[in-house]
Amino acid sequence: MPKAEPWRYEKLTWPEINEAVAAGKPVIAPIGSTEQHGPHLPLDVDVVCPTGVAHAAARLMPDRVLVMPPIVHGYTAHVMDFPGTVNIHWEHFIKFVVDVGRSLAYHGFKKILFLNGHGSNAPNLDLAARRVNLETDAECSFLSWWSLLGVDPEFMKGWRESKFPGGCSHACELETSVYLHLDPENVREDRIADGEIAFHRHESDFHWTDLLGSSPAQVTSWTASYSDSGVLGQASLASREKGRLAVEEAARQLVRWVEEFSSRPKPPRGDHHGERPSMPMPWGQVGPPEATGDVHGG
């Protein structure tokens, strides 16, 4: 018998994929980046965190979901002043993720979730998910794993000790805690230190940064222009117990969304033209391609 967890997409055979499609299983695709996270955290924080949350959620519903291998590179152009960071051009990144979504839809999966682990992936994943929704007959949802901690407004009140805004931004109280829980051996605990965000020295109602909130105005520039260490926030307040609680809460809320998203019917599309358009959509094919001579089930 296979030893792998039943939700591991990459450990299935093609007949088992057909069975998963027939069962209506949704697919979670963790999507991160390889980039600096200060002197104390490895480059794979944005991969380990969403993947850890996805697998924690899958353990709560092991026979009702699939989790794909993570996408490990993302859009990180603004972090290239720090060695080790790997950047994927935003257009290539969007096209790559769309191809993943379209592949899943082609095989028959109807509910796809992009689970993000890197802040600057967000606008690109929003576009990628929209394209999957418009160019296939599947439905695709995009969310960042830390946003799940705000579903229950009471959770962060009892969890967070760092200042707001800024205490939970990057390699911070939150990310350091979660990494301490998921992969403690690879945290350089003797190097944990807080990092000041330079533009926070100027108090503003319009521009500030925090994972658990968004300022009205965004000015995203070179990370090295407002941080010398690459740490944005109060990493010194992190703990393994906080990491456990955050992962469990994010997983619990992710299960709730997966169940809701999977069970609700796809709303029908309407077309309100007075006359049927005489040409295809100007930006390409909409809907799944014709498939013949394959071995799909059903």
N, C-alpha and C positions, 0 to 999 in steps of 0.2 A: 504494500500500500504506500502511496506517496506520503512523504514526511512533511511536506510544506503545508503551511496554513492554507485552508481552502479558498481564501480570498485573494491569494497571490496570482494576479493575472498572468505573469510571465512563467509560472510553473504549470499552467494548464496545457493540455493538448488541444489540437483544433477541434476534435469532437466535443471536448468539454466546453470549448467556447460556444459551440452551437447550443449546448445544454444551458449555459448561462444566459444566452440570448433568449431562449425559449422560456426561461424562468423569469425573464424581465429584470435581471439584475442591473442596477446602476453601476457605473464605473467611476472611481475617483482617481484622478491623475495629479499627484503631487508635483508641483513645479517650483523650483528654487533658483539658486544662483551659486556660483563659486566666487566669493569675494572676501575681502578682509573683514575681520570682526575684532579688531584691536589686538593687543599683545597676548590676550588670555584665551581667546576662542579660535578654533580652526576655521578654515576657509569654507567649510561645508555647513555652517549653521543654518542657512536658508534652505538647505536640502534636508538635513536631519530633522528640523522642527516640523515642517508639514508632513513629512513621511511618518514621523513618530505619531503625530496626531491622527493621521489616516489609519495607521495600523491599530492604534488604540481604539478608534471607533469601530474598525472591522472586528476586533475581538468581542465587541458588544453585540454584533450582528453577523457572525461569521459565515452564515449560509445565505445572506441576503445582499451581499455587495462584493465587488471586486476592487482591488487596489493595484494600479499599474506601477511599474518601476518609475522612480522619480526622473524628471527632466532636471539635469544638474547645472545647466548653464542658463543665464538669463541676460537681461539688459542692465549692464553695470558700467556704462561708459564713463559716468561721473566719478567712479571709484578707481579708475585706472592709475592714479597717482600712487596707489598702494600696491606693492608687489604681490603677485599671486592671483589678483583679480582677473577673471576671464570674462570678456564682454562679447555678447552676440548682438550684431547690428539689429536695431529694433524691427526692421522690416523682415529680416531673416527669421528672427525669433517669432514674430506673429505668424509668418507662413509655416514655420515648423510646427507650431502648436496647432494651427488650423489643420494641417495634414494629419496630426495625431487624432484630432476630433473627427475629421472626415473618415479616417480609416475605421474608427470605432463605429461610426454611423453606418458605413458601408456594410459592415459585418452584421448589423442589425441591432446594435445597442441604441436604445431610445433616450436614455437619461445619462448624461455625462457631467461630471463635476471637476472643474479645474480648481485645485486647492493650492493657493499661492503661499510662498514663503519669503518673498522679497518685495519690498515696497515699490521699487521702480518697475517691477513687472506689471503692477496693477493696471495702468492705463493700456498697456499692450494686451494683457489678458482679457480686459474688458472688450477690446476690439476683436480679439480672436474668438471669444465666446459668442459675440454677436454674429460673426461670420459663420460659425458652425450652425447657429440657429437659422440663419437665412439661406445657407447653401446646402443643408441636409434636411432630412425629415426627423432628425433627433432634436432633443432639447438639451442645451448646455448651460450650466450655471457656473459662475466664477465667484470665489470668495477668498479672502486672506485668512489664514488660520487664527490670527490674533483677534480678528473681528468677532469671532465666536465667543470671546470672553466678555463681550458687551451685551450679549443677548439677555442675560439675567443682570439687571442693574445693580444687584446687591453683591455680585461676586467680587468685582474689583474693589469695592468699598472695604471688604474684609481681607483682601489679598495685598493690595498695593501699599507700599510704604514710601516710594519715591515721589518726588515733586511732580506736579502736573502744571504745565506741559514740560516735556523734556526728559523726565526721569526714565521713561520707557520709550526709547527711540531706536537704538542700534547697539548691539553688544551690551545691553543694558540690564536692568533688574529683571526684565521678563525673559529676554533671549538667553541670558546667562543662567537663569534658574532652570529653564527648560532644558538647556544643554547639560547642566549638572545632573538632571534627572535621567536624560536619555543616554548620555555618553560621558559619564563623569571622569573616566580615565584620561580623556583627551582635553580636559580643561586645565590650563596652566593656572592653578588657583593662587600661586604665589605672585602672579602678575595682574590679578584683578584690581582694577582701579577705576574710579569715576572719570568721565570725560565731559568737559564743558562744551556746549554748543555756542560758537562765537556769536552768532546773530541773536542769541537769547540775552546777550548783555544789553541789548536795546529793547526795552519793553515795548510790545506792540500788540494792538488789538487785531492785527491783520495777518501777521506772519510769525508762526511758531511751528514746531514739529513735535509729534508724539505718535506712537503707534496706536494709541487708544483715542485719538481725536485728530481733527484736521482743521487747520487755520483757514480763514476765508481766502487768503492769497497764498499762492505757492511760488517759491523762488528756488528751484532745484538747480544747484550748480555743482562745481567740483567739491567733493566731500572734504578734500584736504584744505579747502579754503576756509572751513569753519570747524575743523577738528585736526589736531596734530597727531593724536593717538589712534583715531578711527573709532573711538568709543563715544557714543552719544547717549549719555544718561548715567544713572547711578548703579553701576554693576556691583558695587560693594554691598548692596542690599540683597543680592541674590542668595538663594539657598536651594538645596535639593528638594526640600519639602515644598517650597513654593513651586518648583518645577513640576513636581508630581501633581499638585492641585491644579495647576494651569492646564496640563495635558489632559487630566481627567475631565475638567470642565469643558475644554474645547472639544474633546471626543464626544462627550455627552450631548452637547449642542449640535455637533456635526451629525450624529445619529438622528436627532430629531429632524434636521433639515433633509437628510437623505430620505428618510421615511416619508416626509411630507412631499418632497419633490417627486419621488418615485411613484407615489400613489395618485397624484392629481392628474387629471387628463390634460392633454395638450389642447390649448384653445384653438378653434378652427380659424383659419386665415380668411379674411374677407378681401374683396376687390371692388372698389367703388368707382371704377371708370365708367363713363357713360357708354363707351364702346370698348370692346376688347382690344388691348394694345396689339399693334400689328408687327411688333419686333420683340426680340428677347430682351430681358433685363440688360441695361447698358454695362453692367459690371460683371457679367459672366453667368454661368449656369446656376440655377436655383433648383434644389432638389437632387435626389440621388441619381447617379448614372444608371443606364440599363445594365443589367448583369445577366449573362447567359453562360451556360456550360460550367457552372461552378458546383461546389459541393456543400453549399449552405444547407442547414436544416430547415424544416418548415415546409 
